[in-house]
């Protein structure tokens, strides 16, 4: 008799999780040589800050708009005059490369019979562009456009429940962003956090501790029951052993 799967679906965050944000610095450097990393870092902070403020203040605009506006804010704050290439740079989020190990993990989970999806702040337009070029086996592509709120608002994570008809604890969620891991965990999804560095910690908001691992441990994290003999909360996921 085959053991029941601990989850029936796994959703992935997009920016910084499936897609690498590292090339943003190079793209920004073409706009202002020598200042690419500085621009990219500030831009990402302002982008997330604006998304959270718009959610709290009920001032919806899609992520493409937020991305363009916060690029302008960032360049103004840093005293950088854009000399052409402004629109192309703002469009860079749609062309970010896939993290090397991501395709194999998504493919393995899909082949194991799990429903797979993307749950992202990206606009529906950008998400469609990204999915079309990546060629991943994705069953659901969910943009915050449908909720008109940004992560980590609970209504965003509910999109995965509505799309699959599954209870939150039957849905896995993979993200490299601590604030996203906290939001999904509070909602009740089974979270795997790809912690970017050893010193990183979840925001102090009372969120449950996620499974913390690297891409190599993602499949194992969703092949064992929560808190089972082969899982570990807040640390590396132990490898699955054949019985």
C-alpha positions in Angstrom: 0.0 0.0 0.0 1.4 3.4 -1.0 1.7 6.0 1.7 -0.3 9.2 1.3 1.6 12.2 0.0 2.1 14.8 2.8 0.9 17.5 0.3 -1.0 17.4 -2.9 0.3 20.6 -4.5 3.4 22.7 -4.3 3.6 26.4 -5.3 6.7 28.5 -5.9 7.5 32.1 -5.4 8.9 33.7 -8.5 11.3 36.6 -7.9 14.4 35.6 -6.0 13.1 32.0 -5.7 12.6 30.5 -9.2 14.2 33.5 -10.8 17.6 34.9 -9.8 17.7 38.6 -8.9 21.5 38.7 -9.3 21.5 39.9 -13.0 19.6 43.1 -11.9 22.9 44.6 -10.7 24.4 44.1 -14.2 21.4 45.6 -15.9 21.5 48.6 -13.5 25.2 49.0 -14.1 24.6 49.6 -17.8 22.4 52.6 -16.8 25.0 54.0 -14.3 28.4 52.3 -14.5 29.9 51.3 -11.2 26.6 51.8 -9.3 24.6 48.7 -10.5 24.6 46.8 -7.2 23.6 50.0 -5.3 20.7 50.7 -7.6 19.5 47.1 -7.7 19.5 46.8 -3.9 17.7 50.0 -3.2 15.2 49.4 -6.0 14.2 46.0 -4.6 13.7 47.5 -1.2 11.6 50.3 -2.5 9.6 47.9 -4.7 8.7 45.7 -1.8 8.0 48.6 0.5 5.6 50.1 -2.1 3.8 46.8 -2.5 3.2 46.5 1.3 2.1 50.2 1.6 -0.3 49.9 -1.3 -1.8 46.8 0.3 -2.2 48.4 3.7 -3.5 51.7 2.2 -5.8 50.0 -0.3 -4.1 51.7 -3.2 -3.8 48.9 -5.8 -1.6 49.1 -8.8 -0.1 46.1 -10.5 3.5 45.0 -10.0 4.6 46.4 -13.4 3.5 49.8 -12.3 5.1 49.5 -8.9 8.3 48.4 -10.5 8.5 51.3 -12.9 7.5 53.8 -10.2 10.0 52.6 -7.7 12.8 52.6 -10.2 12.1 56.3 -10.8 12.1 56.8 -7.0 15.4 54.9 -6.6 17.2 56.9 -9.3 15.9 60.1 -7.9 17.0 59.2 -4.3 20.5 58.3 -5.6 20.8 61.4 -7.8 21.1 59.3 -11.0 19.8 60.8 -14.2 18.5 58.2 -16.6 20.0 58.6 -20.0 17.8 56.2 -21.9 17.1 52.6 -21.2 14.7 53.4 -18.3 11.8 51.3 -19.7 14.1 48.4 -20.7 15.6 48.3 -17.2 12.2 48.2 -15.6 11.3 45.3 -17.9 14.3 43.3 -16.6 12.2 41.5 -14.0 10.4 39.7 -16.9 13.7 38.4 -18.3 15.5 37.2 -15.2 17.1 33.7 -15.5 15.9 30.6 -13.9 17.8 29.4 -10.8 19.9 26.4 -12.0 18.4 23.7 -9.7 14.8 24.9 -10.0 13.8 23.1 -13.2 14.9 19.7 -11.9 13.0 20.2 -8.6 9.8 21.4 -10.2 10.0 18.5 -12.8 10.5 15.9 -10.1 7.6 17.1 -8.0 5.3 17.2 -11.0 6.5 13.7 -12.1 5.7 12.4 -8.6 2.0 13.4 -9.1 2.0 16.7 -7.3 0.2 19.7 -8.7 2.7 22.5 -9.3 2.1 26.2 -9.5 3.6 29.7 -9.2 2.2 32.2 -6.7 3.7 35.6 -7.3 3.5 39.3 -6.9 4.2 39.6 -10.6 1.5 40.9 -12.8 -0.5 38.4 -14.9 1.2 39.8 -18.1 4.7 39.3 -16.7 3.9 35.9 -15.3 2.6 34.7 -18.6 5.8 35.9 -20.3 8.0 34.2 -17.8 6.1 30.8 -17.8 6.1 30.8 -21.6 9.9 31.0 -21.8 10.8 28.8 -18.9 9.0 25.7 -20.1 8.4 24.3 -16.6 5.6 21.8 -15.9 3.3 24.4 -14.1 -0.4 23.6 -13.6 -1.4 26.9 -12.0 0.0 30.4 -12.6 -1.4 32.7 -9.9 -0.7 36.4 -9.9 -1.7 38.8 -7.1 -3.7 40.6 -9.7 -6.6 38.4 -8.8 -6.6 39.5 -5.2 -5.5 43.1 -5.7 -3.3 42.7 -2.7 0.4 41.9 -2.3 2.1 39.2 -0.4 2.1 38.6 2.6 -1.6 39.5 2.7 -3.6 36.3 3.5 -5.9 36.8 0.4 -2.9 36.1 -1.8 -2.1 32.7 -0.3 -5.9 31.9 -0.5 -5.5 32.0 -4.3 -3.7 28.7 -4.0 -6.5 27.2 -2.0 -9.2 28.5 -4.4 -7.2 27.2 -7.4 -6.7 23.7 -6.1 -9.7 23.1 -3.8 -7.2 21.9 -1.2 -6.9 22.8 2.5 -3.9 25.0 3.3 -2.1 22.2 5.1 -2.2 20.1 1.9 -0.4 22.8 -0.1 3.4 23.3 0.0 5.0 26.6 -0.7 8.6 27.3 -1.6 10.2 30.7 -1.2 13.6 32.3 -0.6 12.1 35.4 1.0 11.7 35.3 4.8 8.7 37.7 4.8 7.0 35.5 2.3 7.8 32.3 4.3 6.3 34.0 7.4 3.1 35.1 5.5 2.5 31.7 4.0 3.2 29.9 7.3 0.7 32.1 9.2 -1.9 31.3 6.5 -1.3 27.6 7.1 0.6 26.5 4.0 3.4 24.0 4.5 6.4 26.2 3.9 9.9 25.4 2.7 12.3 28.4 3.1 15.4 28.6 0.9 17.2 30.7 3.4 19.6 32.9 1.5 22.3 33.0 4.2 22.9 31.3 7.5 22.3 34.5 9.5 18.9 35.2 8.0 15.9 34.9 10.3 12.2 35.2 9.8 10.6 38.5 10.7 9.6 38.5 14.4 5.8 38.3 13.7 4.9 35.1 15.4 5.0 33.0 12.3 5.6 29.2 12.6 9.1 28.0 11.8 9.3 26.7 8.2 11.4 23.8 7.0 14.7 25.4 6.0 16.7 23.8 3.3 18.4 24.3 -0.1 17.1 23.4 -3.5 18.6 19.9 -3.1 16.3 19.3 -0.1 13.0 20.6 -1.5 11.8 17.3 -2.9 12.6 15.5 0.3 10.7 18.1 2.3 7.5 17.3 0.4 8.0 13.5 0.5 7.7 13.1 4.3 4.9 14.1 6.7 5.2 17.4 8.7 7.4 16.8 11.8 7.9 13.2 10.7 11.0 11.1 11.2 12.8 12.6 8.1 11.9 16.2 8.4 13.4 18.9 10.6 11.9 22.3 11.5 14.2 25.2 11.3 17.2 23.3 10.0 18.3 21.2 7.1 15.9 18.7 5.8 17.2 15.2 6.4 17.3 13.0 3.3 14.6 10.5 2.7 15.5 6.9 3.3 13.9 4.0 1.4 12.1 1.6 3.6 
